[in-house]
Amino acid sequence: MKKVFIFLVCLAICAIAYHDITEGTIHTIRAEKTFKPTKELPYREVMIQRGDTLLSIVEREMNGKSPVSIDQLIADFQKLNPHVNAHSLQIGKTYRIPYYEQK
């Protein structure tokens, strides 16, 4: 009986850990996006959520395909966010994401 109880406790711990890793237990609120034009390039400030990439954020904003190439997108991102690697966005941080006009 003791072994069954220990097994069930271990199973529950594994299920809880799996849920924390895949879904998370802290509900995050997506930051409100603010549009701010600059002299050179308009941008929005976006808080990064789990699963976000630079390309996925721009595609979500444009409701589909990015209007510029990946190389141009990364260059624009790095102009707006000096000293930040576009490939290493951190969850919970806010970055300036280039905003492209829809055509």
N, CA, C and O atoms as a printed pandas DataFrame, in Angstrom:
     atom_number atom_name residue_name chain_id  residue_number  x_coord  y_coord  z_coord
0              1         N          MET        A               1    0.817   -1.191    0.000
1              2        CA          MET        A               1    0.000    0.000    0.000
2              3         C          MET        A               1    0.862    1.255    0.000
3              4         O          MET        A               1    0.542    2.246   -0.658
4              5         N          LYS        A               2    1.967    1.197    0.753
5              6        CA          LYS        A               2    2.865    2.324    0.840
6              7         C          LYS        A               2    3.511    2.601   -0.523
7              8         O          LYS        A               2    3.682    3.758   -0.908
8              9         N          LYS        A               3    3.868    1.537   -1.248
9             10        CA          LYS        A               3    4.497    1.687   -2.553
10            11         C          LYS        A               3    3.518    2.299   -3.555
11            12         O          LYS        A               3    3.915    3.108   -4.394
12            13         N          VAL        A               4    2.263    1.926   -3.474
13            14        CA          VAL        A               4    1.251    2.480   -4.371
14            15         C          VAL        A               4    1.076    3.971   -4.100
15            16         O          VAL        A               4    0.954    4.765   -5.033
16            17         N          PHE        A               5    1.063    4.349   -2.825
17            18        CA          PHE        A               5    0.932    5.756   -2.459
18            19         C          PHE        A               5    2.129    6.559   -2.978
19            20         O          PHE        A               5    1.943    7.641   -3.536
20            21         N          ILE        A               6    3.327    6.060   -2.807
21            22        CA          ILE        A               6    4.531    6.737   -3.291
22            23         C          ILE        A               6    4.491    6.850   -4.815
23            24         O          ILE        A               6    4.866    7.884   -5.369
24            25         N          PHE        A               7    4.047    5.810   -5.485
25            26        CA          PHE        A               7    3.925    5.834   -6.942
26            27         C          PHE        A               7    2.941    6.918   -7.384
27            28         O          PHE        A               7    3.217    7.661   -8.326
28            29         N          LEU        A               8    1.797    7.009   -6.707
29            30        CA          LEU        A               8    0.802    8.013   -7.063
30            31         C          LEU        A               8    1.301    9.436   -6.813
31            32         O          LEU        A               8    1.012   10.343   -7.592
32            33         N          VAL        A               9    2.043    9.628   -5.738
33            34        CA          VAL        A               9    2.618   10.945   -5.445
34            35         C          VAL        A               9    3.625   11.321   -6.530
35            36         O          VAL        A               9    3.625   12.456   -7.007
36            37         N          CYS        A              10    4.479   10.381   -6.922
37            38        CA          CYS        A              10    5.455   10.640   -7.987
38            39         C          CYS        A              10    4.747   10.942   -9.302
39            40         O          CYS        A              10    5.169   11.829  -10.044
40            41         N          LEU        A              11    3.694   10.224   -9.590
41            42        CA          LEU        A              11    2.924   10.452  -10.809
42            43         C          LEU        A              11    2.298   11.853  -10.795
43            44         O          LEU        A              11    2.296   12.546  -11.812
44            45         N          ALA        A              12    1.776   12.256   -9.652
45            46        CA          ALA        A              12    1.182   13.591   -9.533
46            47         C          ALA        A              12    2.244   14.675   -9.710
47            48         O          ALA        A              12    1.990   15.682  -10.371
48            49         N          ILE        A              13    3.409   14.488   -9.138
49            50        CA          ILE        A              13    4.499   15.456   -9.278
50            51         C          ILE        A              13    4.916   15.583  -10.738
51            52         O          ILE        A              13    5.144   16.689  -11.227
52            53         N          CYS        A              14    5.016   14.460  -11.431
53            54        CA          CYS        A              14    5.373   14.482  -12.854
54            55         C          CYS        A              14    4.309   15.207  -13.680
55            56         O          CYS        A              14    4.640   15.970  -14.587
56            57         N          ALA        A              15    3.042   14.971  -13.370
57            58        CA          ALA        A              15    1.958   15.629  -14.094
58            59         C          ALA        A              15    1.982   17.132  -13.852
59            60         O          ALA        A              15    1.761   17.906  -14.784
60            61         N          ILE        A              16    2.242   17.555  -12.638
61            62        CA          ILE        A              16    2.320   18.975  -12.311
62            63         C          ILE        A              16    3.509   19.625  -13.017
63            64         O          ILE        A              16    3.383   20.722  -13.563
64            65         N          ALA        A              17    4.653   18.961  -13.008
65            66        CA          ALA        A              17    5.841   19.490  -13.683
66            67         C          ALA        A              17    5.607   19.606  -15.187
67            68         O          ALA        A              17    6.012   20.593  -15.802
68            69         N          TYR        A              18    4.957   18.605  -15.781
69            70        CA          TYR        A              18    4.655   18.648  -17.212
70            71         C          TYR        A              18    3.733   19.828  -17.532
71            72         O          TYR        A              18    3.939   20.532  -18.520
72            73         N          HIS        A              19    2.729   20.036  -16.701
73            74        CA          HIS        A              19    1.803   21.149  -16.912
74            75         C          HIS        A              19    2.532   22.487  -16.798
75            76         O          HIS        A              19    2.285   23.387  -17.601
76            77         N          ASP        A              20    3.417   22.637  -15.824
77            78        CA          ASP        A              20    4.172   23.877  -15.659
78            79         C          ASP        A              20    5.059   24.156  -16.871
79            80         O          ASP        A              20    5.185   25.302  -17.303
80            81         N          ILE        A              21    5.660   23.127  -17.406
81            82        CA          ILE        A              21    6.565   23.310  -18.545
82            83         C          ILE        A              21    5.786   23.646  -19.812
83            84         O          ILE        A              21    6.199   24.522  -20.572
84            85         N          THR        A              22    4.675   22.971  -20.050
85            86        CA          THR        A              22    3.958   23.165  -21.313
86            87         C          THR        A              22    2.968   24.323  -21.270
87            88         O          THR        A              22    2.906   25.093  -22.228
88            89         N          GLU        A              23    2.208   24.474  -20.221
89            90        CA          GLU        A              23    1.165   25.495  -20.154
90            91         C          GLU        A              23    1.521   26.653  -19.237
91            92         O          GLU        A              23    1.145   27.795  -19.503
92            93         N          GLY        A              24    2.229   26.372  -18.182
93            94        CA          GLY        A              24    2.547   27.400  -17.202
94            95         C          GLY        A              24    1.408   27.584  -16.223
95            96         O          GLY        A              24    0.251   27.321  -16.549
96            97         N          THR        A              25    1.732   28.033  -15.030
97            98        CA          THR        A              25    0.704   28.250  -14.025
98            99         C          THR        A              25    0.475   29.722  -13.752
99           100         O          THR        A              25   -0.508   30.087  -13.107
100          101         N          ILE        A              26    1.369   30.572  -14.234
101          102        CA          ILE        A              26    1.201   32.004  -14.048
102          103         C          ILE        A              26    0.586   32.563  -15.320
103          104         O          ILE        A              26    1.165   32.454  -16.400
104          105         N          HIS        A              27   -0.573   33.152  -15.188
105          106        CA          HIS        A              27   -1.237   33.730  -16.342
106          107         C          HIS        A              27   -0.604   35.073  -16.643
107          108         O          HIS        A              27   -0.542   35.944  -15.776
108          109         N          THR        A              28   -0.138   35.241  -17.859
109          110        CA          THR        A              28    0.495   36.495  -18.239
110          111         C          THR        A              28   -0.485   37.347  -19.018
111          112         O          THR        A              28   -1.355   36.836  -19.723
112          113         N          ILE        A              29   -0.334   38.618  -18.883
113          114        CA          ILE        A              29   -1.169   39.566  -19.596
114          115         C          ILE        A              29   -0.322   40.159  -20.707
115          116         O          ILE        A              29    0.760   40.692  -20.461
116          117         N          ARG        A              30   -0.817   40.064  -21.917
117          118        CA          ARG        A              30   -0.080   40.613  -23.048
118          119         C          ARG        A              30   -0.078   42.134  -22.925
119          120         O          ARG        A              30   -1.124   42.761  -22.755
120          121         N          ALA        A              31    1.109   42.706  -23.014
121          122        CA          ALA        A              31    1.234   44.155  -22.896
122          123         C          ALA        A              31    0.548   44.843  -24.063
123          124         O          ALA        A              31    0.535   44.339  -25.186
124          125         N          GLU        A              32   -0.012   45.987  -23.777
125          126        CA          GLU        A              32   -0.656   46.749  -24.840
126          127         C          GLU        A              32    0.425   47.269  -25.774
127          128         O          GLU        A              32    1.440   47.806  -25.332
128          129         N          LYS        A              33    0.200   47.107  -27.037
129          130        CA          LYS        A              33    1.172   47.531  -28.033
130          131         C          LYS        A              33    0.979   49.014  -28.279
131          132         O          LYS        A              33   -0.140   49.484  -28.484
132          133         N          THR        A              34    2.063   49.733  -28.257
133          134        CA          THR        A              34    1.982   51.162  -28.511
134          135         C          THR        A              34    2.724   51.474  -29.788
135          136         O          THR        A              34    3.834   50.990  -30.011
136          137         N          PHE        A              35    2.113   52.277  -30.620
137          138        CA          PHE        A              35    2.698   52.662  -31.892
138          139         C          PHE        A              35    3.441   53.975  -31.699
139          140         O          PHE        A              35    2.859   54.958  -31.240
140          141         N          LYS        A              36    4.731   53.995  -32.049
141          142        CA          LYS        A              36    5.521   55.205  -31.922
142          143         C          LYS        A              36    6.356   55.396  -33.174
143          144         O          LYS        A              36    7.292   54.635  -33.418
144          145         N          PRO        A              37    6.030   56.396  -33.964
145          146        CA          PRO        A              37    6.859   56.639  -35.140
146          147         C          PRO        A              37    8.164   57.325  -34.744
147          148         O          PRO        A              37    8.175   58.155  -33.836
148          149         N          THR        A              38    9.230   56.995  -35.399
149          150        CA          THR        A              38   10.499   57.675  -35.213
150          151         C          THR        A              38   10.817   58.381  -36.517
151          152         O          THR        A              38   10.087   58.233  -37.497
152          153         N          LYS        A              39   11.879   59.134  -36.538
153          154        CA          LYS        A              39   12.263   59.821  -37.764
154          155         C          LYS        A              39   12.524   58.814  -38.881
155          156         O          LYS        A              39   12.183   59.050  -40.040
156          157         N          GLU        A              40   13.121   57.714  -38.520
157          158        CA          GLU        A              40   13.509   56.744  -39.531
158          159         C          GLU        A              40   12.514   55.607  -39.702
159          160         O          GLU        A              40   12.167   55.246  -40.827
160          161         N          LEU        A              41   12.060   55.048  -38.602
161          162        CA          LEU        A              41   11.304   53.810  -38.681
162          163         C          LEU        A              41   10.223   53.761  -37.600
163          164         O          LEU        A              41   10.542   53.898  -36.419
164          165         N          PRO        A              42    8.966   53.570  -37.967
165          166        CA          PRO        A              42    7.922   53.429  -36.944
166          167         C          PRO        A              42    8.047   52.070  -36.247
167          168         O          PRO        A              42    8.512   51.096  -36.838
168          169         N          TYR        A              43    7.626   52.026  -34.991
169          170        CA          TYR        A              43    7.725   50.773  -34.238
170          171         C          TYR        A              43    6.590   50.671  -33.235
171          172         O          TYR        A              43    5.887   51.640  -32.946
172          173         N          ARG        A              44    6.438   49.465  -32.719
173          174        CA          ARG        A              44    5.518   49.196  -31.610
174          175         C          ARG        A              44    6.322   48.550  -30.502
175          176         O          ARG        A              44    7.255   47.790  -30.762
176          177         N          GLU        A              45    5.964   48.848  -29.282
177          178        CA          GLU        A              45    6.599   48.195  -28.144
178          179         C          GLU        A              45    5.765   46.970  -27.799
179          180         O          GLU        A              45    4.564   47.072  -27.549
180          181         N          VAL        A              46    6.413   45.817  -27.790
181          182        CA          VAL        A              46    5.713   44.555  -27.578
182          183         C          VAL        A              46    6.428   43.774  -26.484
183          184         O          VAL        A              46    7.651   43.638  -26.499
184          185         N          MET        A              47    5.641   43.257  -25.525
185          186        CA          MET        A              47    6.206   42.372  -24.508
186          187         C          MET        A              47    6.208   40.956  -25.077
187          188         O          MET        A              47    5.192   40.475  -25.578
188          189         N          ILE        A              48    7.346   40.305  -24.994
189          190        CA          ILE        A              48    7.529   38.977  -25.566
190          191         C          ILE        A              48    6.856   37.933  -24.687
191          192         O          ILE        A              48    7.035   37.906  -23.469
192          193         N          GLN        A              49    6.078   37.076  -25.337
193          194        CA          GLN        A              49    5.410   35.965  -24.669
194          195         C          GLN        A              49    6.055   34.658  -25.121
195          196         O          GLN        A              49    6.826   34.640  -26.080
196          197         N          ARG        A              50    5.743   33.583  -24.440
197          198        CA          ARG        A              50    6.274   32.279  -24.783
198          199         C          ARG        A              50    5.897   31.949  -26.223
199          200         O          ARG        A              50    4.734   32.077  -26.606
200          201         N          GLY        A              51    6.866   31.529  -27.013
201          202        CA          GLY        A              51    6.625   31.137  -28.391
202          203         C          GLY        A              51    6.778   32.258  -29.398
203          204         O          GLY        A              51    6.751   32.005  -30.603
204          205         N          ASP        A              52    6.940   33.495  -28.937
205          206        CA          ASP        A              52    7.103   34.613  -29.856
206          207         C          ASP        A              52    8.485   34.636  -30.481
207          208         O          ASP        A              52    9.488   34.395  -29.809
208          209         N          THR        A              53    8.529   34.923  -31.757
209          210        CA          THR        A              53    9.776   35.217  -32.454
210          211         C          THR        A              53    9.572   36.547  -33.152
211          212         O          THR        A              53    8.444   37.023  -33.276
212          213         N          LEU        A              54   10.643   37.138  -33.602
213          214        CA          LEU        A              54   10.531   38.413  -34.296
214          215         C          LEU        A              54    9.627   38.272  -35.517
215          216         O          LEU        A              54    8.758   39.112  -35.751
216          217         N          LEU        A              55    9.829   37.228  -36.279
217          218        CA          LEU        A              55    9.024   37.012  -37.479
218          219         C          LEU        A              55    7.561   36.747  -37.128
219          220         O          LEU        A              55    6.670   37.277  -37.791
220          221         N          SER        A              56    7.296   35.939  -36.099
221          222        CA          SER        A              56    5.904   35.634  -35.754
222          223         C          SER        A              56    5.164   36.879  -35.267
223          224         O          SER        A              56    3.966   37.017  -35.513
224          225         N          ILE        A              57    5.856   37.778  -34.588
225          226        CA          ILE        A              57    5.220   39.012  -34.119
226          227         C          ILE        A              57    4.843   39.890  -35.308
227          228         O          ILE        A              57    3.727   40.407  -35.374
228          229         N          VAL        A              58    5.773   40.057  -36.245
229          230        CA          VAL        A              58    5.499   40.900  -37.415
230          231         C          VAL        A              58    4.396   40.280  -38.269
231          232         O          VAL        A              58    3.515   40.991  -38.754
232          233         N          GLU        A              59    4.436   38.971  -38.455
233          234        CA          GLU        A              59    3.391   38.315  -39.242
234          235         C          GLU        A              59    2.030   38.435  -38.566
235          236         O          GLU        A              59    1.014   38.589  -39.244
236          237         N          ARG        A              60    2.000   38.366  -37.244
237          238        CA          ARG        A              60    0.736   38.534  -36.514
238          239         C          ARG        A              60    0.214   39.962  -36.695
239          240         O          ARG        A              60   -0.986   40.166  -36.874
240          241         N          GLU        A              61    1.115   40.947  -36.648
241          242        CA          GLU        A              61    0.718   42.343  -36.841
242          243         C          GLU        A              61    0.190   42.579  -38.251
243          244         O          GLU        A              61   -0.738   43.364  -38.443
244          245         N          MET        A              62    0.771   41.906  -39.234
245          246        CA          MET        A              62    0.409   42.114  -40.635
246          247         C          MET        A              62   -0.690   41.160  -41.090
247          248         O          MET        A              62   -1.096   41.199  -42.251
248          249         N          ASN        A              63   -1.176   40.307  -40.197
249          250        CA          ASN        A              63   -2.201   39.312  -40.534
250          251         C          ASN        A              63   -1.760   38.411  -41.689
251          252         O          ASN        A              63   -2.524   38.154  -42.619
252          253         N          GLY        A              64   -0.552   37.953  -41.614
253          254        CA          GLY        A              64   -0.072   37.058  -42.666
254          255         C          GLY        A              64    1.416   37.152  -42.875
255          256         O          GLY        A              64    2.202   36.962  -41.947
256          257         N          LYS        A              65    1.798   37.446  -44.094
257          258        CA          LYS        A              65    3.197   37.441  -44.489
258          259         C          LYS        A              65    3.886   38.765  -44.152
259          260         O          LYS        A              65    3.279   39.835  -44.197
260          261         N          SER        A              66    5.173   38.656  -43.813
261          262        CA          SER        A              66    5.972   39.839  -43.542
262          263         C          SER        A              66    6.216   40.603  -44.839
263          264         O          SER        A              66    6.529   39.991  -45.860
264          265         N          PRO        A              67    6.077   41.943  -44.818
265          266        CA          PRO        A              67    6.245   42.727  -46.039
266          267         C          PRO        A              67    7.701   42.946  -46.441
267          268         O          PRO        A              67    7.972   43.457  -47.528
268          269         N          VAL        A              68    8.637   42.566  -45.578
269          270        CA          VAL        A              68   10.058   42.739  -45.884
270          271         C          VAL        A              68   10.767   41.400  -45.704
271          272         O          VAL        A              68   10.212   40.460  -45.136
272          273         N          SER        A              69   11.991   41.333  -46.195
273          274        CA          SER        A              69   12.767   40.101  -46.042
274          275         C          SER        A              69   13.206   39.936  -44.589
275          276         O          SER        A              69   13.195   40.889  -43.810
276          277         N          ILE        A              70   13.585   38.731  -44.247
277          278        CA          ILE        A              70   14.062   38.445  -42.888
278          279         C          ILE        A              70   15.285   39.292  -42.556
279          280         O          ILE        A              70   15.398   39.827  -41.453
280          281         N          ASP        A              71   16.197   39.411  -43.514
281          282        CA          ASP        A              71   17.411   40.199  -43.278
282          283         C          ASP        A              71   17.076   41.659  -42.984
283          284         O          ASP        A              71   17.668   42.268  -42.093
284          285         N          GLN        A              72   16.130   42.218  -43.731
285          286        CA          GLN        A              72   15.719   43.604  -43.509
286          287         C          GLN        A              72   15.020   43.740  -42.165
287          288         O          GLN        A              72   15.223   44.726  -41.458
288          289         N          LEU        A              73   14.203   42.765  -41.809
289          290        CA          LEU        A              73   13.499   42.779  -40.532
290          291         C          LEU        A              73   14.486   42.774  -39.364
291          292         O          LEU        A              73   14.327   43.533  -38.408
292          293         N          ILE        A              74   15.494   41.924  -39.446
293          294        CA          ILE        A              74   16.504   41.854  -38.381
294          295         C          ILE        A              74   17.295   43.152  -38.308
295          296         O          ILE        A              74   17.575   43.647  -37.216
296          297         N          ALA        A              75   17.659   43.709  -39.464
297          298        CA          ALA        A              75   18.405   44.978  -39.479
298          299         C          ALA        A              75   17.575   46.102  -38.855
299          300         O          ALA        A              75   18.097   46.895  -38.071
300          301         N          ASP        A              76   16.288   46.175  -39.196
301          302        CA          ASP        A              76   15.413   47.199  -38.621
302          303         C          ASP        A              76   15.248   47.005  -37.119
303          304         O          ASP        A              76   15.252   47.972  -36.358
304          305         N          PHE        A              77   15.104   45.750  -36.696
305          306        CA          PHE        A              77   14.975   45.456  -35.267
306          307         C          PHE        A              77   16.220   45.916  -34.512
307          308         O          PHE        A              77   16.121   46.506  -33.436
308          309         N          GLN        A              78   17.380   45.645  -35.080
309          310        CA          GLN        A              78   18.616   46.005  -34.381
310          311         C          GLN        A              78   18.876   47.507  -34.391
311          312         O          GLN        A              78   19.580   48.012  -33.517
312          313         N          LYS        A              79   18.319   48.231  -35.366
313          314        CA          LYS        A              79   18.393   49.695  -35.325
314          315         C          LYS        A              79   17.575   50.231  -34.156
315          316         O          LYS        A              79   17.979   51.179  -33.482
316          317         N          LEU        A              80   16.424   49.613  -33.928
317          318        CA          LEU        A              80   15.538   50.063  -32.856
318          319         C          LEU        A              80   15.973   49.570  -31.480
319          320         O          LEU        A              80   15.663   50.202  -30.471
320          321         N          ASN        A              81   16.683   48.455  -31.431
321          322        CA          ASN        A              81   17.104   47.840  -30.170
322          323         C          ASN        A              81   18.601   47.564  -30.212
323          324         O          ASN        A              81   19.012   46.415  -30.374
324          325         N          PRO        A              82   19.424   48.607  -30.067
325          326        CA          PRO        A              82   20.868   48.375  -30.105
326          327         C          PRO        A              82   21.299   47.413  -28.987
327          328         O          PRO        A              82   20.718   47.410  -27.901
328          329         N          HIS        A              83   22.282   46.634  -29.258
329          330        CA          HIS        A              83   22.864   45.685  -28.293
330          331         C          HIS        A              83   21.911   44.545  -27.938
331          332         O          HIS        A              83   22.084   43.902  -26.903
332          333         N          VAL        A              84   20.910   44.284  -28.778
333          334        CA          VAL        A              84   20.002   43.156  -28.559
334          335         C          VAL        A              84   20.102   42.230  -29.760
335          336         O          VAL        A              84   20.035   42.670  -30.908
336          337         N          ASN        A              85   20.263   40.950  -29.483
337          338        CA          ASN        A              85   20.316   39.953  -30.546
338          339         C          ASN        A              85   18.892   39.566  -30.916
339          340         O          ASN        A              85   18.122   39.130  -30.060
340          341         N          ALA        A              86   18.542   39.721  -32.177
341          342        CA          ALA        A              86   17.174   39.426  -32.634
342          343         C          ALA        A              86   16.823   37.956  -32.490
343          344         O          ALA        A              86   15.644   37.601  -32.482
344          345         N          HIS        A              87   17.821   37.099  -32.377
345          346        CA          HIS        A              87   17.592   35.662  -32.249
346          347         C          HIS        A              87   17.436   35.232  -30.791
347          348         O          HIS        A              87   17.156   34.064  -30.524
348          349         N          SER        A              88   17.612   36.145  -29.855
349          350        CA          SER        A              88   17.564   35.792  -28.431
350          351         C          SER        A              88   16.610   36.691  -27.663
351          352         O          SER        A              88   16.998   37.304  -26.669
352          353         N          LEU        A              89   15.368   36.774  -28.113
353          354        CA          LEU        A              89   14.370   37.557  -27.393
354          355         C          LEU        A              89   14.018   36.842  -26.097
355          356         O          LEU        A              89   13.904   35.616  -26.065
356          357         N          GLN        A              90   13.846   37.609  -25.033
357          358        CA          GLN        A              90   13.577   37.016  -23.725
358          359         C          GLN        A              90   12.120   37.249  -23.333
359          360         O          GLN        A              90   11.584   38.348  -23.476
360          361         N          ILE        A              91   11.502   36.190  -22.838
361          362        CA          ILE        A              91   10.107   36.249  -22.401
362          363         C          ILE        A              91    9.961   37.281  -21.290
363          364         O          ILE        A              91   10.759   37.320  -20.353
364          365         N          GLY        A              92    8.935   38.110  -21.406
365          366        CA          GLY        A              92    8.645   39.104  -20.378
366          367         C          GLY        A              92    9.296   40.450  -20.619
367          368         O          GLY        A              92    8.919   41.431  -19.978
368          369         N          LYS        A              93   10.262   40.528  -21.522
369          370        CA          LYS        A              93   10.905   41.806  -21.819
370          371         C          LYS        A              93   10.151   42.504  -22.946
371          372         O          LYS        A              93    9.512   41.861  -23.778
372          373         N          THR        A              94   10.239   43.825  -22.954
373          374        CA          THR        A              94    9.582   44.625  -23.981
374          375         C          THR        A              94   10.622   45.122  -24.968
375          376         O          THR        A              94   11.660   45.658  -24.581
376          377         N          TYR        A              95   10.331   44.936  -26.246
377          378        CA          TYR        A              95   11.232   45.357  -27.308
378          379         C          TYR        A              95   10.486   46.249  -28.289
379          380         O          TYR        A              95    9.258   46.217  -28.372
380          381         N          ARG        A              96   11.245   47.040  -29.024
381          382        CA          ARG        A              96   10.682   47.840  -30.106
382          383         C          ARG        A              96   10.681   46.977  -31.361
383          384         O          ARG        A              96   11.735   46.563  -31.845
384          385         N          ILE        A              97    9.508   46.716  -31.872
385          386        CA          ILE        A              97    9.340   45.882  -33.062
386          387         C          ILE        A              97    8.997   46.789  -34.233
387          388         O          ILE        A              97    8.071   47.594  -34.129
388          389         N          PRO        A              98    9.724   46.680  -35.355
389          390        CA          PRO        A              98    9.418   47.522  -36.510
390          391         C          PRO        A              98    7.968   47.358  -36.938
391          392         O          PRO        A              98    7.428   46.251  -36.949
392          393         N          TYR        A              99    7.350   48.474  -37.288
393          394        CA          TYR        A              99    5.963   48.454  -37.751
394          395         C          TYR        A              99    5.951   48.854  -39.215
395          396         O          TYR        A              99    6.399   49.943  -39.574
396          397         N          TYR        A             100    5.440   47.977  -40.051
397          398        CA          TYR        A             100    5.386   48.231  -41.480
398          399         C          TYR        A             100    3.940   48.492  -41.875
399          400         O          TYR        A             100    3.020   47.801  -41.435
400          401         N          GLU        A             101    3.764   49.500  -42.710
401          402        CA          GLU        A             101    2.427   49.846  -43.206
402          403         C          GLU        A             101    1.895   48.725  -44.086
403          404         O          GLU        A             101    2.637   48.144  -44.878
404          405         N          GLN        A             102    0.622   48.425  -43.948
405          406        CA          GLN        A             102    0.002   47.431  -44.821
406          407         C          GLN        A             102   -0.297   48.075  -46.157
407          408         O          GLN        A             102   -0.758   49.214  -46.234
408          409         N          LYS        A             103   -0.024   47.324  -47.205
409          410        CA          LYS        A             103   -0.246   47.854  -48.562
410          411         C          LYS        A             103   -1.480   47.277  -49.166
411          412         O          LYS        A             103   -1.824   47.607  -50.301
